[in-house]
Amino acid sequence: MGRPLRIEFSGAHYHVTSRGNERKDVFKSQKDREQFLSYLESAAFRYGAIIHAYCLMNNHYHLLIETPSGNLSQIMKHINGAYTNYFNIKRKRNGHLFQGRYKAIVIEADEYAKELSRYIHLNPVRAGMVSRPEEYRWSSYLDYSGERTRPEWLNTAFILDYFGKDTISGKNYRRFVEELIEHEYESPLNRATGATILGGAEFVSEITRRYVDGKEHDRDLPALRKLSAKPTLDAIIRAAETLTGNDRLSKKIGIYLCHKYSGAKLKDIGERYGIKESAVSQASRRFEQEMERDNQLGNQIKHLITTLGLSYV
């Protein structure tokens, strides 16, 4: 597995996750979880981290975090390092606790913060640990829903402001999260470009231009190759149209490639093809199944992907 590309700048928002080595549990008791939360608190006060949401699972955790000082590496070194020391001392063990370095995806907050907070808070439900998010104590959902007094170091205002003011915001946020409890849905993280940046095409281009291009990065980083010279939505659509004279097939190919590789929002792709956001994901999934059944078609698409310089996100 390639090393992650690190993008750090003042005011950046990230989805961060870190898993236990060999997928082993990193939280084995209530005390473990309380201790980890204490390191989130010290990261907020000592290093200026703004913690917007969190969820502590058994063998991994999720954070939605903002870095006004552009110091994510310092923040994460503190959190993971301090917790590893605590865990090792408590259990008289040595060595790494987490599997490699943490994974951090830069996000376009105004577009994805709400959706990612919902994704984070529904983690225990998706894992079958509880049937409803309020039944899980070790996430920030109870702080958002107003069922628990929010700790000083947790910032819920940024996301709740999208849902109204005061008590109305918590109620509206609960409704927003509960909409997906009984439904399967695609992880928003699957839309990240190069597994590094989650946002619209303009956001990806701007972040790449300002913080990736021309910087001292290892050119062999897989994520860097994925971000370099990424085709626009228009370029992908034009390429799909030239592959076949069949308009219906061209549309299916275009939707699939845009969904898988462009990093564009489902809304933007849907508007190009005159379909709803949910239909974009459905059409992409159906075409992927069609390619699996038709080897010739699959090979054509693979060749087009190579020609465009696309790669899986």
Secondary structure, 3 states (H helix, E strand, C coil): CCCCCCCCCCCEEEEEEEEEHHHCCCCCCHHHHHHHHHHHHHHHHHHCCEEEEEEECCCEEEEEEEECCCCHHHHHHHHHHHHHHHHHHHHCCCCCCECCCCEEEEECHHHHHHHHHHHHHCHHHHCCCCCCHHHCCCECHHHHHCCCCCCCCECCHHHHHHHCCHHHHHHHHHHHHHCCCCCCCCCHHHHCECCCEECCHHHHHHHHHHHCCCCCCCCCCHHHHHHCCCCCHHHHHHHHHHHCCCHHHHHHHHHHHHHHHHCCCHHHHHHHHCCCHHHHHHHHHHHHHHHHHCHHHHHHHHHHHHHHCCCCC
